[in-house]
Amino acid sequence: MAAFNVPTKSEVSDKNQQIFNDLEKGLGFVPNLYAYYAKNDTALGDYLKLQERKTTLSKREKEIVNLVTSQYNDCYYCQSAHTVIAGLNGFSNDQILEIRNGSASFDPQLNALAKFTLSIVSNRGKVSEESKNDFFAAGYSEENMIDVVMNIGDKTISNFIHNIAGFEVDFPGAPSLDKQAVSA
């Protein structure tokens, strides 16, 4: 069985060591996911640029996309990290659990976003006309739709990296959900 280890700062390139320094200054630590990307000379910088791109989605909306996608892709690392981040963005524990299940009944617009995101990931982008219509009827635009898909792509990359490598989760563990509860 292959063992995947998270590199230390001394084990990565000079360029990635500088990124580690920046992350330590900004976050207080280098999350294992980011450190793992540094095994590749360009992946960490490229991934951070994708995450930091300008978007039409608010931080709360991005967290809905992150939570729904990570739950659907069964990535415990990202479920845990984004449970913490969603809490910092004003979602309650109960709301976070509901979002991970693909809905947000506490807010009609966010509910449309959660359902649309789940429809995209579970249907590999082949969403129904009804799903698209509900998303747009909630006040979202085609520009927002593109940002949702970009955000799903960002999160899917991380989900797949962790699901393959399985390195230690360095965030408080997310509560488990009944896997059967998450469906389109």
Backbone as CSV, one residue per row, in Angstrom:
resi,resn,N_x,N_y,N_z,CA_x,CA_y,CA_z,C_x,C_y,C_z
1,MET,0.850,-1.182,0.000,0.000,0.000,0.000,0.897,1.248,0.000
2,ALA,0.599,2.179,-0.856,1.380,3.414,-0.956,1.153,4.272,0.283
3,ALA,2.225,4.860,0.778,2.131,5.785,1.915,2.374,7.193,1.393
4,PHE,1.477,8.083,1.716,1.582,9.468,1.274,1.853,10.340,2.492
5,ASN,2.988,11.000,2.495,3.377,11.846,3.613,3.323,13.311,3.218
6,VAL,2.965,14.131,4.185,2.951,15.578,3.999,4.387,16.068,4.177
7,PRO,4.910,16.812,3.203,6.291,17.282,3.331,6.427,18.400,4.364
8,THR,7.599,18.464,4.959,7.929,19.583,5.843,8.461,20.724,4.981
9,LYS,8.602,21.877,5.583,9.099,23.043,4.842,10.476,22.761,4.229
10,SER,11.328,22.068,4.951,12.690,21.798,4.444,12.694,20.815,3.277
11,GLU,11.596,20.134,3.048,11.523,19.137,1.978,10.924,19.676,0.679
12,VAL,10.564,20.950,0.656,9.945,21.518,-0.548,10.881,22.544,-1.177
13,SER,10.560,22.940,-2.397,11.396,23.900,-3.130,11.454,25.253,-2.423
14,ASP,12.429,26.051,-2.781,12.557,27.395,-2.214,11.289,28.214,-2.467
15,LYS,10.747,28.091,-3.664,9.524,28.820,-4.014,8.380,28.415,-3.077
16,ASN,8.232,27.122,-2.839,7.171,26.652,-1.952,7.467,26.984,-0.488
17,GLN,8.740,27.049,-0.111,9.077,27.467,1.248,8.597,28.896,1.496
18,GLN,8.699,29.762,0.492,8.212,31.134,0.638,6.691,31.154,0.787
19,ILE,6.023,30.301,0.029,4.561,30.212,0.163,4.207,29.707,1.562
20,PHE,4.951,28.720,2.073,4.723,28.243,3.446,4.858,29.411,4.427
21,ASN,5.895,30.232,4.251,6.092,31.389,5.136,4.888,32.322,5.086
22,ASP,4.383,32.578,3.874,3.216,33.451,3.711,1.980,32.850,4.373
23,LEU,1.796,31.541,4.214,0.648,30.867,4.832,0.756,30.914,6.361
24,GLU,1.946,30.695,6.869,2.140,30.752,8.323,1.820,32.142,8.862
25,LYS,2.204,33.177,8.118,1.895,34.547,8.541,0.393,34.802,8.494
26,GLY,-0.271,34.345,7.428,-1.693,34.631,7.243,-2.618,33.740,8.045
27,LEU,-2.308,32.453,8.118,-3.203,31.491,8.780,-2.704,31.035,10.143
28,GLY,-1.424,31.237,10.381,-0.837,30.753,11.618,-0.249,29.361,11.496
29,PHE,-0.503,28.682,10.389,0.036,27.352,10.127,-0.125,27.047,8.648
30,VAL,0.504,25.978,8.202,0.339,25.507,6.826,-0.546,24.261,6.877
31,PRO,-1.797,24.361,6.416,-2.660,23.182,6.420,-2.015,22.029,5.630
32,ASN,-2.232,20.819,6.114,-1.647,19.644,5.458,-1.996,19.564,3.978
33,LEU,-3.199,19.956,3.610,-3.574,19.916,2.197,-2.652,20.805,1.383
34,TYR,-2.427,22.020,1.824,-1.548,22.931,1.101,-0.118,22.396,1.074
35,ALA,0.336,21.882,2.209,1.692,21.333,2.255,1.834,20.174,1.277
36,TYR,0.803,19.362,1.163,0.885,18.221,0.248,1.034,18.698,-1.207
37,TYR,0.311,19.750,-1.572,0.452,20.308,-2.924,1.900,20.683,-3.217
38,ALA,2.655,21.058,-2.188,4.034,21.520,-2.366,4.990,20.410,-2.771
39,LYS,4.516,19.171,-2.819,5.349,18.093,-3.360,5.613,18.330,-4.845
40,ASN,4.770,19.134,-5.452,4.901,19.528,-6.851,5.350,20.991,-6.844
41,ASP,6.308,21.340,-7.657,6.897,22.680,-7.594,5.908,23.796,-7.911
42,THR,4.911,23.560,-8.752,3.995,24.633,-9.155,2.576,24.490,-8.623
43,ALA,2.191,23.306,-8.166,0.787,23.047,-7.813,0.275,23.925,-6.679
44,LEU,1.072,24.125,-5.635,0.600,24.923,-4.505,0.307,26.355,-4.939
45,GLY,1.222,26.988,-5.625,1.002,28.358,-6.095,-0.178,28.451,-7.047
46,ASP,-0.267,27.485,-7.964,-1.384,27.474,-8.914,-2.718,27.308,-8.193
47,TYR,-2.757,26.392,-7.231,-3.998,26.142,-6.513,-4.419,27.370,-5.702
48,LEU,-3.474,28.001,-5.038,-3.803,29.191,-4.250,-4.308,30.322,-5.145
49,LYS,-3.750,30.457,-6.345,-4.256,31.469,-7.289,-5.698,31.169,-7.670
50,LEU,-6.018,29.898,-7.873,-7.397,29.518,-8.195,-8.315,29.866,-7.032
51,GLN,-7.907,29.550,-5.831,-8.731,29.845,-4.656,-8.929,31.338,-4.439
52,GLU,-7.935,32.123,-4.786,-7.976,33.559,-4.518,-8.532,34.375,-5.683
53,ARG,-8.982,33.719,-6.735,-9.481,34.452,-7.894,-10.701,35.293,-7.509
54,LYS,-10.878,36.392,-8.206,-12.041,37.251,-7.986,-13.285,36.479,-8.410
55,THR,-14.343,36.594,-7.627,-15.570,35.860,-7.887,-16.788,36.726,-7.565
56,THR,-17.905,36.383,-8.168,-19.162,37.074,-7.874,-19.841,36.488,-6.636
57,LEU,-19.319,35.393,-6.126,-19.926,34.736,-4.967,-19.379,35.338,-3.675
58,SER,-20.247,35.496,-2.698,-19.818,35.952,-1.377,-19.067,34.814,-0.677
59,LYS,-18.407,35.136,0.417,-17.710,34.103,1.194,-18.692,33.034,1.667
60,ARG,-19.867,33.450,2.090,-20.885,32.481,2.549,-21.332,31.588,1.395
61,GLU,-21.536,32.181,0.221,-21.952,31.379,-0.932,-20.856,30.390,-1.334
62,LYS,-19.609,30.839,-1.295,-18.502,29.934,-1.611,-18.465,28.767,-0.632
63,GLU,-18.742,29.026,0.639,-18.729,27.944,1.622,-19.850,26.952,1.378
64,ILE,-20.981,27.430,0.890,-22.049,26.486,0.537,-21.567,25.557,-0.565
65,VAL,-20.960,26.106,-1.592,-20.439,25.282,-2.691,-19.376,24.319,-2.154
66,ASN,-18.477,24.815,-1.306,-17.414,23.977,-0.752,-17.971,22.822,0.070
67,LEU,-18.941,23.115,0.929,-19.503,22.088,1.806,-20.284,21.040,1.024
68,VAL,-21.134,21.482,0.101,-21.929,20.534,-0.683,-21.012,19.640,-1.522
69,THR,-20.043,20.249,-2.189,-19.132,19.492,-3.051,-18.299,18.513,-2.236
70,SER,-17.757,18.961,-1.131,-16.916,18.095,-0.300,-17.712,16.939,0.298
71,GLN,-18.947,17.201,0.657,-19.791,16.123,1.178,-20.090,15.114,0.075
72,TYR,-20.481,15.607,-1.090,-20.809,14.699,-2.192,-19.592,13.854,-2.587
73,ASN,-18.414,14.483,-2.604,-17.187,13.781,-2.990,-16.572,12.994,-1.829
74,ASP,-17.236,13.009,-0.670,-16.838,12.227,0.493,-15.405,12.531,0.936
75,CYS,-15.064,13.816,0.962,-13.730,14.232,1.396,-13.804,14.745,2.831
76,TYR,-13.363,13.905,3.763,-13.431,14.258,5.176,-12.548,15.452,5.503
77,TYR,-11.400,15.561,4.858,-10.513,16.700,5.109,-11.249,18.003,4.799
78,CYS,-11.807,18.114,3.608,-12.471,19.362,3.193,-13.785,19.584,3.944
79,GLN,-14.499,18.507,4.293,-15.685,18.668,5.130,-15.289,19.324,6.449
80,SER,-14.188,18.846,7.027,-13.725,19.364,8.319,-13.246,20.807,8.200
81,ALA,-12.393,21.080,7.219,-11.872,22.436,7.045,-13.001,23.426,6.785
82,HIS,-13.928,23.064,5.904,-14.982,24.014,5.542,-16.094,24.095,6.581
83,THR,-16.198,23.120,7.466,-17.093,23.265,8.606,-16.574,24.396,9.498
84,VAL,-15.264,24.421,9.732,-14.656,25.497,10.527,-14.837,26.842,9.816
85,ILE,-14.506,26.895,8.532,-14.576,28.152,7.779,-16.025,28.648,7.684
86,ALA,-16.969,27.741,7.465,-18.382,28.141,7.395,-18.834,28.734,8.731
87,GLY,-18.377,28.156,9.829,-18.693,28.711,11.146,-18.141,30.115,11.307
88,LEU,-16.932,30.333,10.794,-16.333,31.672,10.852,-17.083,32.670,9.973
89,ASN,-17.843,32.146,8.998,-18.629,32.999,8.105,-20.093,33.086,8.536
90,GLY,-20.377,32.735,9.783,-21.690,32.991,10.356,-22.711,31.885,10.281
91,PHE,-22.353,30.718,9.783,-23.307,29.608,9.752,-23.277,28.872,11.086
92,SER,-24.449,28.479,11.574,-24.528,27.688,12.801,-24.186,26.229,12.490
93,ASN,-23.930,25.451,13.536,-23.630,24.024,13.340,-24.777,23.308,12.626
94,ASP,-26.013,23.602,13.013,-27.163,22.974,12.360,-27.268,23.384,10.891
95,GLN,-27.003,24.646,10.607,-27.036,25.105,9.212,-25.954,24.422,8.390
96,ILE,-24.777,24.251,8.960,-23.683,23.594,8.240,-24.055,22.154,7.903
97,LEU,-24.655,21.445,8.850,-25.084,20.071,8.578,-26.128,20.032,7.466
98,GLU,-27.064,20.972,7.510,-28.083,21.024,6.471,-27.462,21.326,5.108
99,ILE,-26.534,22.260,5.068,-25.859,22.600,3.811,-25.138,21.376,3.260
100,ARG,-24.416,20.669,4.111,-23.708,19.468,3.648,-24.678,18.450,3.061
101,ASN,-25.921,18.471,3.508,-26.947,17.590,2.957,-27.545,18.121,1.656
102,GLY,-27.108,19.309,1.217,-27.552,19.828,-0.075,-28.733,20.763,-0.032
103,SER,-28.995,21.376,1.112,-30.078,22.363,1.180,-29.738,23.408,2.239
104,ALA,-30.494,24.493,2.204,-30.319,25.590,3.162,-31.685,26.238,3.375
105,SER,-32.590,25.512,4.004,-33.979,25.955,4.133,-34.122,27.268,4.890
106,PHE,-33.080,27.679,5.602,-33.119,28.911,6.388,-32.996,30.169,5.527
107,ASP,-32.687,30.014,4.221,-32.540,31.159,3.323,-32.864,30.695,1.899
108,PRO,-33.934,31.236,1.288,-34.358,30.745,-0.035,-33.280,30.853,-1.122
109,GLN,-32.531,31.943,-1.140,-31.512,32.092,-2.176,-30.367,31.098,-1.951
110,LEU,-29.917,30.969,-0.713,-28.845,30.024,-0.420,-29.309,28.582,-0.625
111,ASN,-30.582,28.340,-0.387,-31.145,27.010,-0.634,-31.060,26.670,-2.125
112,ALA,-31.393,27.634,-2.967,-31.299,27.414,-4.419,-29.851,27.126,-4.815
113,LEU,-28.911,27.830,-4.208,-27.491,27.608,-4.491,-27.056,26.219,-4.054
114,ALA,-27.441,25.808,-2.855,-27.061,24.483,-2.351,-27.635,23.386,-3.245
115,LYS,-28.892,23.518,-3.608,-29.528,22.509,-4.460,-28.904,22.485,-5.860
116,PHE,-28.597,23.656,-6.393,-27.969,23.744,-7.716,-26.578,23.111,-7.685
117,THR,-25.823,23.402,-6.641,-24.488,22.817,-6.507,-24.574,21.298,-6.442
118,LEU,-25.474,20.781,-5.633,-25.625,19.325,-5.537,-26.041,18.732,-6.875
119,SER,-26.910,19.414,-7.585,-27.331,18.938,-8.902,-26.151,18.895,-9.875
120,ILE,-25.308,19.917,-9.832,-24.141,19.947,-10.720,-23.203,18.778,-10.413
121,VAL,-22.822,18.628,-9.140,-21.836,17.589,-8.814,-22.397,16.193,-9.010
122,SER,-23.646,15.982,-8.671,-24.209,14.630,-8.769,-24.566,14.238,-10.198
123,ASN,-24.726,15.229,-11.069,-25.061,14.944,-12.477,-23.925,15.296,-13.427
124,ARG,-22.737,15.539,-12.862,-21.555,15.885,-13.656,-21.837,17.026,-14.623
125,GLY,-22.577,18.013,-14.128,-22.854,19.215,-14.890,-24.112,19.153,-15.742
126,LYS,-24.674,17.991,-15.896,-25.866,17.844,-16.746,-27.120,18.037,-15.906
127,VAL,-27.330,19.295,-15.505,-28.453,19.623,-14.629,-29.740,19.779,-15.440
128,SER,-30.839,19.568,-14.772,-32.142,19.693,-15.422,-32.475,21.157,-15.675
129,GLU,-33.401,21.381,-16.582,-33.904,22.740,-16.830,-34.523,23.306,-15.557
130,GLU,-35.228,22.475,-14.817,-35.844,22.911,-13.566,-34.784,23.405,-12.580
131,SER,-33.681,22.677,-12.476,-32.604,23.072,-11.572,-32.015,24.420,-11.983
132,LYS,-31.776,24.590,-13.273,-31.253,25.874,-13.762,-32.261,26.989,-13.510
133,ASN,-33.514,26.728,-13.827,-34.549,27.746,-13.646,-34.677,28.167,-12.182
134,ASP,-34.611,27.207,-11.260,-34.705,27.523,-9.834,-33.531,28.388,-9.394
135,PHE,-32.346,28.081,-9.901,-31.135,28.850,-9.571,-31.283,30.292,-10.055
136,PHE,-31.683,30.463,-11.300,-31.827,31.814,-11.849,-33.004,32.550,-11.217
137,ALA,-34.084,31.848,-10.903,-35.245,32.481,-10.261,-34.899,33.000,-8.868
138,ALA,-33.892,32.416,-8.242,-33.459,32.859,-6.908,-32.605,34.123,-6.966
139,GLY,-32.354,34.619,-8.194,-31.606,35.870,-8.328,-30.178,35.702,-8.812
140,TYR,-29.774,34.487,-9.116,-28.417,34.268,-9.615,-28.365,34.475,-11.120
141,SER,-27.172,34.795,-11.617,-26.957,35.089,-13.036,-26.068,34.017,-13.670
142,GLU,-25.879,34.138,-14.979,-24.951,33.235,-15.660,-23.525,33.459,-15.164
143,GLU,-23.193,34.699,-14.833,-21.878,34.979,-14.264,-21.702,34.216,-12.950
144,ASN,-22.740,34.218,-12.112,-22.695,33.450,-10.866,-22.576,31.952,-11.148
145,MET,-23.291,31.476,-12.160,-23.248,30.057,-12.516,-21.815,29.638,-12.859
146,ILE,-21.133,30.457,-13.620,-19.745,30.151,-13.984,-18.880,30.100,-12.723
147,ASP,-19.091,31.043,-11.805,-18.315,31.035,-10.567,-18.632,29.821,-9.698
148,VAL,-19.869,29.375,-9.686,-20.215,28.152,-8.949,-19.428,26.974,-9.517
149,VAL,-19.400,26.849,-10.845,-18.682,25.737,-11.478,-17.176,25.858,-11.226
150,MET,-16.641,27.061,-11.299,-15.219,27.259,-10.984,-14.927,26.842,-9.543
151,ASN,-15.809,27.202,-8.629,-15.628,26.849,-7.219,-15.728,25.338,-7.016
152,ILE,-16.660,24.699,-7.716,-16.766,23.234,-7.655,-15.474,22.594,-8.157
153,GLY,-14.927,23.128,-9.241,-13.668,22.606,-9.772,-12.544,22.731,-8.763
154,ASP,-12.424,23.893,-8.147,-11.422,24.141,-7.109,-11.560,23.094,-6.006
155,LYS,-12.773,22.940,-5.505,-12.977,22.039,-4.368,-12.803,20.584,-4.776
156,THR,-13.216,20.225,-5.975,-13.057,18.838,-6.432,-11.581,18.461,-6.514
157,ILE,-10.739,19.382,-6.941,-9.300,19.110,-6.975,-8.824,18.706,-5.583
158,SER,-9.144,19.507,-4.583,-8.721,19.199,-3.212,-9.354,17.914,-2.703
159,ASN,-10.634,17.725,-2.988,-11.307,16.503,-2.555,-10.595,15.276,-3.096
160,PHE,-10.260,15.314,-4.370,-9.626,14.153,-4.988,-8.209,13.948,-4.454
161,ILE,-7.458,15.040,-4.268,-6.095,14.916,-3.726,-6.151,14.234,-2.360
162,HIS,-7.034,14.710,-1.479,-7.095,14.088,-0.151,-7.646,12.671,-0.221
163,ASN,-8.643,12.435,-1.023,-9.208,11.089,-1.106,-8.174,10.076,-1.605
164,ILE,-7.255,10.511,-2.451,-6.191,9.626,-2.930,-5.110,9.458,-1.870
165,ALA,-4.633,10.572,-1.327,-3.468,10.542,-0.438,-3.823,10.215,1.015
166,GLY,-4.975,10.654,1.483,-5.445,10.315,2.818,-4.587,10.786,3.985
167,PHE,-3.889,11.898,3.820,-3.047,12.410,4.905,-3.923,12.908,6.055
168,GLU,-3.277,13.165,7.184,-3.965,13.543,8.417,-4.778,14.829,8.258
169,VAL,-5.965,14.811,8.829,-6.822,15.997,8.876,-6.347,16.850,10.041
170,ASP,-5.977,18.101,9.759,-5.459,18.983,10.797,-6.438,20.091,11.169
171,PHE,-7.706,19.788,11.070,-8.801,20.653,11.516,-9.664,19.806,12.446
172,PRO,-10.458,20.433,13.309,-11.397,19.628,14.104,-12.291,18.820,13.161
173,GLY,-12.499,17.560,13.488,-13.266,16.675,12.609,-14.714,17.103,12.449
174,ALA,-15.182,17.059,11.227,-16.588,17.378,10.945,-17.470,16.239,11.439
175,PRO,-18.650,16.576,11.972,-19.570,15.509,12.363,-19.975,14.692,11.134
176,SER,-20.158,13.401,11.326,-20.523,12.560,10.183,-22.003,12.728,9.858
177,LEU,-22.309,12.514,8.598,-23.688,12.532,8.115,-24.018,11.160,7.568
178,ASP,-25.285,10.864,7.500,-25.716,9.643,6.831,-25.460,9.840,5.346
179,LYS,-24.540,9.082,4.777,-24.155,9.222,3.347,-25.388,9.155,2.450
180,GLN,-26.355,8.362,2.831,-27.550,8.215,1.999,-28.375,9.502,1.935
181,ALA,-28.150,10.391,2.908,-28.935,11.630,2.939,-28.573,12.589,1.830
182,VAL,-27.376,12.442,1.277,-26.906,13.386,0.255,-27.153,12.796,-1.121
183,SER,-28.177,13.311,-1.787,-28.468,12.888,-3.159,-29.170,14.031,-3.871
184,ALA,-29.118,13.990,-5.163,-29.685,15.080,-5.935,-31.193,15.009,-6.015
